[in-house]
Amino acid sequence: GFILEKSFGIGQKKKLTNPKIIVANTPMDTDKIKIYGARVRVKSMEAVSDIENAEKKKMAKKVEQILEHKPDIFINRQLIYNYPEQLFTKAGVGCIEHADFVGVERLALVMGAEISSTFDGRPGSIKMGTCKSVEEFYIGEDKVVKFSGVEKGEACTVVMRGANQQILDEAERSLHDALCVLSQTVKYTKTVYGGGCSEMLMAEAVDKLARSTPGKESLAMEAFARALRQLPTIIADNGGHDSSDLIPKLRACHHKGENTMGLDMVNGKIGDMTVLKIVESFRCKSQVVISAHEAAEMILRVDEIITCAPRQRQGP
């Protein structure tokens, strides 16, 4: 479902089944004369009252045009003042005001509706959205409106709660990273074995090449292989297991030709990735290695610049 951080108007139904929903972006706050942005010259307060009554009639006509389309819920991007809210309540139509622009866009998308701004057309000319149920409830101390059974069921809202803002920010970043990896995997379907298996395979290949490479380049290659083996070490440490015990076992398995072995973090032991079905995105894994290589190369270049002998200055 989809959750909107808003609430229904006063005296309106808090739960509806199979409602017809209008999603709009239209001014619903013109029934009162605004102090800022308007200048009206009158000779008496009766004239001000006449202007207000004219604005009320104009707003009432607009509400009537909306009601002619027979919606059950009216969701507006802009404010809805008290008078049109009263008219909606009297007609038995729920209304939600000041929905944020991103929320309105997504809501219209998942319910198959179109965002409307004018309502003077014939009834049925506006494409309304629908869902199985709409319900207002509390999450903690906040009122939210939940749209369940939307037309495009793949859309959903993830609710995160934590002790402080830092935990929530970290959880949001982790979720965003996971969704990005998932989207890339859908576009590029190549995968590699996870659990540190791919890193150990790469380290073995680099070590093999280093043994046949003469000169100082072999030292850099061996260091790169050690860096690759640090990734499964970090995985084991983050899982709360003894990396000094698991990594040598994993290295021995790969040395014996068991190239599908990796870390089973659930049971804290070595496991076969084909059996455990642990895979990672090839595109994400290759980008990790490339980014690490570029970062290390940049650091080495900066260090070389810093350690250069200072230029000798000549006296006047």
HELIX and SHEET records of a PDB file:
HELIX    1   1 MET A   45  LEU A   67  1                                  23    
HELIX    2   2 ASN A   82  LYS A   90  1                                   9    
HELIX    3   3 PHE A  101  MET A  111  1                                  11    
HELIX    4   4 GLN A  165  LYS A  187  1                                  23    
HELIX    5   5 CYS A  197  ARG A  211  1                                  15    
HELIX    6   6 GLU A  217  ASN A  238  1                                  22    
HELIX    7   7 SER A  243  HIS A  255  1                                  13    
HELIX    8   8 MET A  273  LEU A  276  1                                   4    
HELIX    9   9 PHE A  282  ILE A  306  1                                  25    
SHEET    1   A 4 PHE A   2  LEU A   4  0                                        
SHEET    2   A 4 ASP A 142  VAL A 150 -1                                        
SHEET    3   A 4 GLY A 129  ILE A 139 -1                                        
SHEET    4   A 4 LYS A  15  THR A  17 -1                                        
SHEET    1   B 6 PHE A   2  LEU A   4  0                                        
SHEET    2   B 6 ASP A 142  VAL A 150 -1                                        
SHEET    3   B 6 GLY A 129  ILE A 139 -1                                        
SHEET    4   B 6 LYS A  20  ALA A  24 -1                                        
SHEET    5   B 6 ILE A  73  ASN A  76  1                                        
SHEET    6   B 6 GLY A  94  ILE A  96  1                                        
SHEET    1   C 2 THR A 191  TYR A 193  0                                        
SHEET    2   C 2 VAL A 279  SER A 281 -1                                        
SHEET    1   D 2 MET A 261  ASP A 264  0                                        
SHEET    2   D 2 LYS A 269  ASP A 272 -1                                        
END                                                                             
